[in-house]
Structures are given as structure tokens and as C-alpha cells.
Amino acid sequence: MKVSLVSLAALLGVAAGFSAAPSSIGNTRSVATTSLTSVQLSSTQVDAAPFAKPPRVVREQLPTVYVYDHCPFCVRVRLAMGVKNVKHLIHFLANDDIASPTALVGKKIAPIFELPEDNFVMGESLDIIAKIDTDPRFGPTNQILPASGRKDIKAWQKSVQTLLRTLQRPRYVATGLLPEFQQIDGRHAFIKNHQLPPYEKPEWKGDGTQENPGMDMDVKLKLYAEAMAADPTPLVEDLNARLVELDDMLYSEHYCSEGGFSLDDVDLWARLRSITIVSGVQWPSKLRSYMDNLSALGDVPLYDEMAL
């Protein structure tokens, strides 16, 4: 859908701030009908068994994860806890909230994992996952296989980094729906600190010196509005072709690497989830099934219904 820059800027002034195994408790959920297109471009399917979800784990004092919804490192933890079927509380931090994470771990980072029964708090997504997957209080241990070290998927991720930043970052704030961006301060904090291509971080943020104070905030807001108003068709077509490449690397619709659900999936799916905020994406069928299957398994929703 094409929108004029004038009308979009008016919209974003409000929406994005651009102006001035089952248990007795149960674990069923519905999977929303996707609005994105799935195309029959998939490579040969592998008949692989899905991950066997363990019984629900409900501690008397529930653990809490402090996250941003869009953050792939936060999604790693949410996915892992969902796959292990550990009931937990989710505290969505406002993007401009410095005080809350600093009080917990001494600085503004996410995700943060809090275990009240131990008076224990920690950061770093992979460390948190290792904690919950080796502690028998959270069900069977070592269920998530180690990372395989696959270089092909890592190379693919690096190859689409600029493309995805260009498409995703303006849409995160433009939806007006993500919890970390519910107020203008949170939206502006994100825009202030997250550059759009072709700019690099030192040019965008500066280094705090008079010689390099960073880009003026009004310029950043204008660049985000222009990126959102631009016709995304060429970029989406490029992304569609790249997804076909990734589909060929995917082992099955249940996990990306042979052997079972692993940290490869934790990282890859967490990054791919943000693509569902982009309208018009055509997913190869195996890759689309992979996205839907892990969304249901981990109880982490996709962005299909709010895609722009």
C-alpha cells in the first residue's frame, strides 16, 4: 500500500512519534490465520518428528522475564521458556526505561531473568537459556541441543542485515502497537539509538564529543518517516528471493538443523520473527510452516496481523 509522505507523517505523529506435553493445567492456544503469503517454492520436505513438549511447569513463585517485544535476544528466552513449557511472567519494558533494568542488573539491557524464589537475577539471553535448561526445577534438562556452528545460516543472516534493518526498524515504531513503544518517549528513544542504512552507528549516535555529536534528532525522525513512506516493493522482492535461499538451508519444518530443536532454532527463529511485521512477504512453504510451528510450540506470537 502506497501512502503519501504528508499523510504518513500525520499518522506517524501519533503512531510513531515522528512529529516535533500437555498437563492438567493445559497449554492450548489458537494459531492466528496468517495474512502473509506462503508460496510453493520449498525444497524437498524432510519427515522429521516435532519437538515433544514436556509437561507444564508452574512454580509457586513464577519467574519473570524483562524484555522488549521486538528484540530478538529477548525472543530467544521467550521461545526457549515456551518450548520447555515453563509458565512465567513477561514484563515489557518501555524502550526509554533506564531505571528498571539498571535497578535489576546495573545497566539498561534486555532480556533480564528474575527468579524470586532464589532472589536471583541475571542477564544475557544464552546464559538465561542455559540456566533454565539445566535446572531440574524447570522440567527435563538439556532438552535444547547446542548450536551446530552452521556457517551457511550465519552467512545468510549477515547478508540480509541491511535489508532487514531498512524494512523492520521503521515498522517497529510505526505500528503503534508494540508495548515498548506505547509512548512517544519510547519511540523516540529507539529512533535516537538505532540507525537506518546506509548510516553507521558512529555517524548516527555520535560519540559524545563536540567533534562528533551525532545526527540531529529532527533529521533522524525525518529519515524514519521517509523510510516508512517509501515504496517497499523492491526491498520486499529482494527479501522474498533471500527467503527462498534460506528455505533450502532449512532441515525441516520443525527445526533448522538435523538432530532436533537446538540453539540454532532459538537464534534463527527469534530473528526471522521480525520479518512478519513486513507486509507483502512471500514465505516458501517449508519456512512458513517452520515459523508457525515454532510460534505455537514456544507460545510467542508472530506479527502477521499488524504487518505494514
C-alpha positions, 0 to 999 in steps of 0.5 A: 500500500502506497501512502503519501509522505504528508499523510504518513507523517500525520499518522506517524505523529501519533503512531510513531512519534515522528512529529516535533506435553500437555498437563492438567493445567493445559497449554492450548492456544489458537494459531492466528490465520496468517495474512502473509503469503506462503508460496510453493517454492520449498525444497524437498520436505524432510519427515522429521518428528516435532519437538515433544513438549514436556509437561507444564511447569508452574512454580509457586513463585513464577519467574519473570522475564524483562524484555522488549517485544521486538528484540530478538535476544529477548525472543530467544528466552521467550521461545526457549521458556515456551518450548520447555513449557515453563509458565512465567511472567513477561514484563515489557519494558518501555524502550526509554526505561533506564531505571528498571533494568539498571535497578535489576542488573546495573545497566539498561539491557534486555532480556533480564531473568528474575527468579524470586524464589532464589532472589536471583537475577541475571542477564544475557539471553544464552546464559538465561537459556542455559540456566533454565535448561539445566535446572531440574526445577524447570522440567527435563534438562538439556532438552535444547541441543547446542548450536551446530556452528552452521556457517551457511545460516550465519552467512545468510543472516549477515547478508540480509542485515541491511535489508532487514534493518531498512524494512523492520526498524521503521515498522517497529515504531510505526505500528503503534502497537508494540508495548515498548513503544506505547509512548512517544518517549519510547519511540523516540528513544529507539529512533535516537539509538538505532540507525537506518542504512546506509548510516553507521552507528558512529555517524548516527549516535555520535560519540559524545564529543563536540567533534562528533555529536551525532545526527540531529534528532529532527533529521533522524525522525525525518529519515524514519518517516521517509523510510516508512513512506517509501515504496517497499516493493523492491526491498520486499522482492529482494527479501522474498528471493533471500527467503527462498535461499534460506528455505533450502538451508532449512532441515525441516519444518520443525527445526533448522538443523538435523538432530532436533530443536537446538540453539540454532532454532532459538537464534534463527527463529527469534530473528526471522520473527521480525520479518512478519511485521513486513507486509507483502512477504512471500514465505516458501512453504517449508519456512512458513510452516517452520515459523508457525510451528515454532510460534505455537510450540514456544507460545510467542506470537508472530506479527502477521496481523499488524504487518505494514 
